[in-house]
Amino acid sequence: MQALENQGMISDPRGRAESIQLTPEGLVRAKELAYRLFSG
């Protein structure tokens, strides 16, 4: 989680919570990756 926060993809990972909140930049990157992986 710390690595994702350092890259600006998530914000403030506290402890071992099962949910995270994507930053706006992280959401854009996640959508781009999902498109590349799943739009065959």
N, CA, C and O atoms as a Tripos MOL2 file, in Angstrom:
@<TRIPOS>MOLECULE
protein
  160   159    40     0     0
PROTEIN
NO_CHARGES

@<TRIPOS>ATOM
      1 N           0.8120   -1.1850    0.0000 N.3       1 MET1
      2 CA          0.0000    0.0000    0.0000 C.3       1 MET1
      3 C           0.8620    1.2570    0.0000 C.2       1 MET1
      4 O           0.5290    2.2510   -0.6460 O.2       1 MET1
      5 N           1.9600    1.2030    0.7250 N.am      2 GLN2
      6 CA          2.8270    2.3730    0.7820 C.3       2 GLN2
      7 C           3.3770    2.7100   -0.5970 C.2       2 GLN2
      8 O           3.4770    3.8840   -0.9550 O.2       2 GLN2
      9 N           3.7350    1.6920   -1.3700 N.am      3 ALA3
     10 CA          4.2530    1.9400   -2.7170 C.3       3 ALA3
     11 C           3.2030    2.6160   -3.5900 C.2       3 ALA3
     12 O           3.5340    3.5200   -4.3570 O.2       3 ALA3
     13 N           1.9470    2.1980   -3.4900 N.am      4 LEU4
     14 CA          0.8830    2.8330   -4.2600 C.3       4 LEU4
     15 C           0.6650    4.2750   -3.8230 C.2       4 LEU4
     16 O           0.4110    5.1470   -4.6540 O.2       4 LEU4
     17 N           0.7630    4.5240   -2.5270 N.am      5 GLU5
     18 CA          0.6340    5.9060   -2.0500 C.3       5 GLU5
     19 C           1.8040    6.7490   -2.5490 C.2       5 GLU5
     20 O           1.6110    7.8930   -2.9620 O.2       5 GLU5
     21 N           3.0050    6.1980   -2.5140 N.am      6 ASN6
     22 CA          4.1840    6.9320   -2.9830 C.3       6 ASN6
     23 C           4.0720    7.2980   -4.4580 C.2       6 ASN6
     24 O           4.5920    8.3280   -4.8860 O.2       6 ASN6
     25 N           3.3930    6.4530   -5.2400 N.am      7 GLN7
     26 CA          3.2080    6.7200   -6.6680 C.3       7 GLN7
     27 C           2.0220    7.6460   -6.9250 C.2       7 GLN7
     28 O           1.7650    8.0130   -8.0710 O.2       7 GLN7
     29 N           1.2980    8.0260   -5.8760 N.am      8 GLY8
     30 CA          0.1720    8.9280   -6.0280 C.3       8 GLY8
     31 C          -1.0970    8.2520   -6.5040 C.2       8 GLY8
     32 O          -2.0130    8.9280   -6.9710 O.2       8 GLY8
     33 N          -1.1740    6.9240   -6.3990 N.am      9 MET9
     34 CA         -2.3400    6.2070   -6.9030 C.3       9 MET9
     35 C          -3.4340    6.0350   -5.8590 C.2       9 MET9
     36 O          -4.6020    5.8820   -6.2180 O.2       9 MET9
     37 N          -3.0880    6.0560   -4.5880 N.am     10 ILE10
     38 CA         -4.0790    5.9780   -3.5210 C.3      10 ILE10
     39 C          -3.7400    7.0390   -2.4880 C.2      10 ILE10
     40 O          -2.6290    7.5680   -2.4550 O.2      10 ILE10
     41 N          -4.7160    7.3350   -1.6490 N.am     11 SER11
     42 CA         -4.4570    8.3320   -0.6200 C.3      11 SER11
     43 C          -4.5520    7.7130    0.7570 C.2      11 SER11
     44 O          -5.4680    6.9410    1.0400 O.2      11 SER11
     45 N          -3.6240    8.0450    1.5920 N.am     12 ASP12
     46 CA         -3.5950    7.7210    3.0090 C.3      12 ASP12
     47 C          -4.0280    6.2970    3.3830 C.2      12 ASP12
     48 O          -5.0960    6.1200    3.9690 O.2      12 ASP12
     49 N          -3.2200    5.2790    3.0550 N.am     13 PRO13
     50 CA         -3.5840    3.9200    3.4540 C.3      13 PRO13
     51 C          -3.3710    3.7430    4.9540 C.2      13 PRO13
     52 O          -2.2330    3.7600    5.4210 O.2      13 PRO13
     53 N          -4.4260    3.5770    5.6940 N.am     14 ARG14
     54 CA         -4.3120    3.4540    7.1540 C.3      14 ARG14
     55 C          -4.4490    2.0010    7.5530 C.2      14 ARG14
     56 O          -5.4950    1.3870    7.3430 O.2      14 ARG14
     57 N          -3.4060    1.4580    8.1210 N.am     15 GLY15
     58 CA         -3.4540    0.0950    8.6370 C.3      15 GLY15
     59 C          -3.7180   -0.9430    7.5670 C.2      15 GLY15
     60 O          -3.2030   -0.8510    6.4530 O.2      15 GLY15
     61 N          -4.5230   -1.9270    7.9140 N.am     16 ARG16
     62 CA         -4.7880   -3.0300    7.0020 C.3      16 ARG16
     63 C          -6.2420   -3.0190    6.5510 C.2      16 ARG16
     64 O          -6.8610   -4.0770    6.4400 O.2      16 ARG16
     65 N          -6.7830   -1.8620    6.2950 N.am     17 ALA17
     66 CA         -8.1700   -1.7480    5.8440 C.3      17 ALA17
     67 C          -8.3500   -2.4850    4.5200 C.2      17 ALA17
     68 O          -7.4360   -2.5440    3.6980 O.2      17 ALA17
     69 N          -9.5310   -3.0380    4.3310 N.am     18 GLU18
     70 CA         -9.8020   -3.7790    3.1040 C.3      18 GLU18
     71 C         -10.1950   -2.8730    1.9530 C.2      18 GLU18
     72 O         -10.2490   -3.3220    0.8080 O.2      18 GLU18
     73 N         -10.4680   -1.6220    2.2290 N.am     19 SER19
     74 CA        -10.8400   -0.7170    1.1490 C.3      19 SER19
     75 C          -9.8460    0.4360    1.0950 C.2      19 SER19
     76 O          -9.2470    0.8130    2.1030 O.2      19 SER19
     77 N          -9.6870    0.9790   -0.0870 N.am     20 ILE20
     78 CA         -8.8010    2.1090   -0.2970 C.3      20 ILE20
     79 C          -9.5490    3.1340   -1.1420 C.2      20 ILE20
     80 O         -10.5940    2.8300   -1.7180 O.2      20 ILE20
     81 N          -9.0190    4.3260   -1.2120 N.am     21 GLN21
     82 CA         -9.6070    5.3530   -2.0550 C.3      21 GLN21
     83 C          -8.5690    5.7550   -3.0900 C.2      21 GLN21
     84 O          -7.4550    6.1560   -2.7510 O.2      21 GLN21
     85 N          -8.9520    5.6410   -4.3640 N.am     22 LEU22
     86 CA         -8.0480    6.0340   -5.4340 C.3      22 LEU22
     87 C          -7.9980    7.5490   -5.5380 C.2      22 LEU22
     88 O          -9.0020    8.2340   -5.3390 O.2      22 LEU22
     89 N          -6.8280    8.0550   -5.8510 N.am     23 THR23
     90 CA         -6.7080    9.4720   -6.1660 C.3      23 THR23
     91 C          -7.2420    9.6570   -7.5820 C.2      23 THR23
     92 O          -7.4010    8.6720   -8.3040 O.2      23 THR23
     93 N          -7.5210   10.8830   -7.9960 N.am     24 PRO24
     94 CA         -7.9680   11.0990   -9.3810 C.3      24 PRO24
     95 C          -6.9630   10.5410  -10.4000 C.2      24 PRO24
     96 O          -7.3600    9.9600  -11.4100 O.2      24 PRO24
     97 N          -5.6750   10.7170  -10.1330 N.am     25 GLU25
     98 CA         -4.6540   10.1920  -11.0400 C.3      25 GLU25
     99 C          -4.6500    8.6620  -11.0400 C.2      25 GLU25
    100 O          -4.4810    8.0320  -12.0840 O.2      25 GLU25
    101 N          -4.8350    8.0790   -9.8690 N.am     26 GLY26
    102 CA         -4.8850    6.6250   -9.7690 C.3      26 GLY26
    103 C          -6.0760    6.0490  -10.5130 C.2      26 GLY26
    104 O          -5.9730    4.9870  -11.1270 O.2      26 GLY26
    105 N          -7.2060    6.7440  -10.4640 N.am     27 LEU27
    106 CA         -8.3970    6.2870  -11.1690 C.3      27 LEU27
    107 C          -8.1810    6.3190  -12.6770 C.2      27 LEU27
    108 O          -8.5680    5.3880  -13.3830 O.2      27 LEU27
    109 N          -7.5700    7.3750  -13.1640 N.am     28 VAL28
    110 CA         -7.2730    7.4660  -14.6020 C.3      28 VAL28
    111 C          -6.3630    6.3180  -15.0190 C.2      28 VAL28
    112 O          -6.6080    5.6590  -16.0300 O.2      28 VAL28
    113 N          -5.3310    6.0850  -14.2500 N.am     29 ARG29
    114 CA         -4.3860    5.0130  -14.5950 C.3      29 ARG29
    115 C          -5.0550    3.6420  -14.5220 C.2      29 ARG29
    116 O          -4.8050    2.7890  -15.3730 O.2      29 ARG29
    117 N          -5.8960    3.4220  -13.5220 N.am     30 ALA30
    118 CA         -6.6050    2.1540  -13.3930 C.3      30 ALA30
    119 C          -7.5180    1.9180  -14.5900 C.2      30 ALA30
    120 O          -7.5870    0.8030  -15.1070 O.2      30 ALA30
    121 N          -8.2170    2.9540  -15.0310 N.am     31 LYS31
    122 CA         -9.0930    2.8170  -16.1980 C.3      31 LYS31
    123 C          -8.2940    2.5120  -17.4590 C.2      31 LYS31
    124 O          -8.7100    1.6940  -18.2790 O.2      31 LYS31
    125 N          -7.1510    3.1680  -17.6130 N.am     32 GLU32
    126 CA         -6.2990    2.9110  -18.7830 C.3      32 GLU32
    127 C          -5.8020    1.4680  -18.7840 C.2      32 GLU32
    128 O          -5.8150    0.8050  -19.8210 O.2      32 GLU32
    129 N          -5.3670    0.9850  -17.6310 N.am     33 LEU33
    130 CA         -4.8760   -0.3870  -17.5430 C.3      33 LEU33
    131 C          -5.9950   -1.3960  -17.7870 C.2      33 LEU33
    132 O          -5.7920   -2.3900  -18.4840 O.2      33 LEU33
    133 N          -7.1640   -1.1510  -17.2230 N.am     34 ALA34
    134 CA         -8.2950   -2.0590  -17.4290 C.3      34 ALA34
    135 C          -8.6750   -2.1040  -18.9050 C.2      34 ALA34
    136 O          -8.9730   -3.1740  -19.4360 O.2      34 ALA34
    137 N          -8.6670   -0.9680  -19.5610 N.am     35 TYR35
    138 CA         -8.9900   -0.9260  -20.9930 C.3      35 TYR35
    139 C          -7.9920   -1.7610  -21.7880 C.2      35 TYR35
    140 O          -8.3800   -2.5560  -22.6430 O.2      35 TYR35
    141 N          -6.7060   -1.5760  -21.5030 N.am     36 ARG36
    142 CA         -5.6810   -2.3300  -22.2400 C.3      36 ARG36
    143 C          -5.7900   -3.8230  -21.9790 C.2      36 ARG36
    144 O          -5.5920   -4.6250  -22.8930 O.2      36 ARG36
    145 N          -6.1010   -4.2090  -20.7450 N.am     37 LEU37
    146 CA         -6.1440   -5.6230  -20.3840 C.3      37 LEU37
    147 C          -7.4080   -6.3250  -20.8570 C.2      37 LEU37
    148 O          -7.3580   -7.4970  -21.2330 O.2      37 LEU37
    149 N          -8.5350   -5.6320  -20.8450 N.am     38 PHE38
    150 CA         -9.8080   -6.3100  -21.0370 C.3      38 PHE38
    151 C         -10.5630   -5.9280  -22.2980 C.2      38 PHE38
    152 O         -11.6880   -6.3890  -22.4920 O.2      38 PHE38
    153 N          -9.9950   -5.1150  -23.1500 N.am     39 SER39
    154 CA        -10.7020   -4.7340  -24.3840 C.3      39 SER39
    155 C         -10.0270   -5.3790  -25.5920 C.2      39 SER39
    156 O          -9.5020   -4.7030  -26.4770 O.2      39 SER39
    157 N         -10.0590   -6.6770  -25.5950 N.am     40 GLY40
    158 CA         -9.3600   -7.4780  -26.5800 C.3      40 GLY40
    159 C          -9.7270   -7.2580  -27.9650 C.2      40 GLY40
    160 O          -9.1770   -7.9010  -28.8590 O.2      40 GLY40
@<TRIPOS>BOND
     1     1     2 1
     2     2     3 1
     3     3     4 2
     4     3     5 am
     5     5     6 1
     6     6     7 1
     7     7     8 2
     8     7     9 am
     9     9    10 1
    10    10    11 1
    11    11    12 2
    12    11    13 am
    13    13    14 1
    14    14    15 1
    15    15    16 2
    16    15    17 am
    17    17    18 1
    18    18    19 1
    19    19    20 2
    20    19    21 am
    21    21    22 1
    22    22    23 1
    23    23    24 2
    24    23    25 am
    25    25    26 1
    26    26    27 1
    27    27    28 2
    28    27    29 am
    29    29    30 1
    30    30    31 1
    31    31    32 2
    32    31    33 am
    33    33    34 1
    34    34    35 1
    35    35    36 2
    36    35    37 am
    37    37    38 1
    38    38    39 1
    39    39    40 2
    40    39    41 am
    41    41    42 1
    42    42    43 1
    43    43    44 2
    44    43    45 am
    45    45    46 1
    46    46    47 1
    47    47    48 2
    48    47    49 am
    49    49    50 1
    50    50    51 1
    51    51    52 2
    52    51    53 am
    53    53    54 1
    54    54    55 1
    55    55    56 2
    56    55    57 am
    57    57    58 1
    58    58    59 1
    59    59    60 2
    60    59    61 am
    61    61    62 1
    62    62    63 1
    63    63    64 2
    64    63    65 am
    65    65    66 1
    66    66    67 1
    67    67    68 2
    68    67    69 am
    69    69    70 1
    70    70    71 1
    71    71    72 2
    72    71    73 am
    73    73    74 1
    74    74    75 1
    75    75    76 2
    76    75    77 am
    77    77    78 1
    78    78    79 1
    79    79    80 2
    80    79    81 am
    81    81    82 1
    82    82    83 1
    83    83    84 2
    84    83    85 am
    85    85    86 1
    86    86    87 1
    87    87    88 2
    88    87    89 am
    89    89    90 1
    90    90    91 1
    91    91    92 2
    92    91    93 am
    93    93    94 1
    94    94    95 1
    95    95    96 2
    96    95    97 am
    97    97    98 1
    98    98    99 1
    99    99   100 2
   100    99   101 am
   101   101   102 1
   102   102   103 1
   103   103   104 2
   104   103   105 am
   105   105   106 1
   106   106   107 1
   107   107   108 2
   108   107   109 am
   109   109   110 1
   110   110   111 1
   111   111   112 2
   112   111   113 am
   113   113   114 1
   114   114   115 1
   115   115   116 2
   116   115   117 am
   117   117   118 1
   118   118   119 1
   119   119   120 2
   120   119   121 am
   121   121   122 1
   122   122   123 1
   123   123   124 2
   124   123   125 am
   125   125   126 1
   126   126   127 1
   127   127   128 2
   128   127   129 am
   129   129   130 1
   130   130   131 1
   131   131   132 2
   132   131   133 am
   133   133   134 1
   134   134   135 1
   135   135   136 2
   136   135   137 am
   137   137   138 1
   138   138   139 1
   139   139   140 2
   140   139   141 am
   141   141   142 1
   142   142   143 1
   143   143   144 2
   144   143   145 am
   145   145   146 1
   146   146   147 1
   147   147   148 2
   148   147   149 am
   149   149   150 1
   150   150   151 1
   151   151   152 2
   152   151   153 am
   153   153   154 1
   154   154   155 1
   155   155   156 2
   156   155   157 am
   157   157   158 1
   158   158   159 1
   159   159   160 2
@<TRIPOS>SUBSTRUCTURE
     1 MET1         2 RESIDUE 1 A MET
     2 GLN2         6 RESIDUE 1 A GLN
     3 ALA3        10 RESIDUE 1 A ALA
     4 LEU4        14 RESIDUE 1 A LEU
     5 GLU5        18 RESIDUE 1 A GLU
     6 ASN6        22 RESIDUE 1 A ASN
     7 GLN7        26 RESIDUE 1 A GLN
     8 GLY8        30 RESIDUE 1 A GLY
     9 MET9        34 RESIDUE 1 A MET
    10 ILE10       38 RESIDUE 1 A ILE
    11 SER11       42 RESIDUE 1 A SER
    12 ASP12       46 RESIDUE 1 A ASP
    13 PRO13       50 RESIDUE 1 A PRO
    14 ARG14       54 RESIDUE 1 A ARG
    15 GLY15       58 RESIDUE 1 A GLY
    16 ARG16       62 RESIDUE 1 A ARG
    17 ALA17       66 RESIDUE 1 A ALA
    18 GLU18       70 RESIDUE 1 A GLU
    19 SER19       74 RESIDUE 1 A SER
    20 ILE20       78 RESIDUE 1 A ILE
    21 GLN21       82 RESIDUE 1 A GLN
    22 LEU22       86 RESIDUE 1 A LEU
    23 THR23       90 RESIDUE 1 A THR
    24 PRO24       94 RESIDUE 1 A PRO
    25 GLU25       98 RESIDUE 1 A GLU
    26 GLY26      102 RESIDUE 1 A GLY
    27 LEU27      106 RESIDUE 1 A LEU
    28 VAL28      110 RESIDUE 1 A VAL
    29 ARG29      114 RESIDUE 1 A ARG
    30 ALA30      118 RESIDUE 1 A ALA
    31 LYS31      122 RESIDUE 1 A LYS
    32 GLU32      126 RESIDUE 1 A GLU
    33 LEU33      130 RESIDUE 1 A LEU
    34 ALA34      134 RESIDUE 1 A ALA
    35 TYR35      138 RESIDUE 1 A TYR
    36 ARG36      142 RESIDUE 1 A ARG
    37 LEU37      146 RESIDUE 1 A LEU
    38 PHE38      150 RESIDUE 1 A PHE
    39 SER39      154 RESIDUE 1 A SER
    40 GLY40      158 RESIDUE 1 A GLY
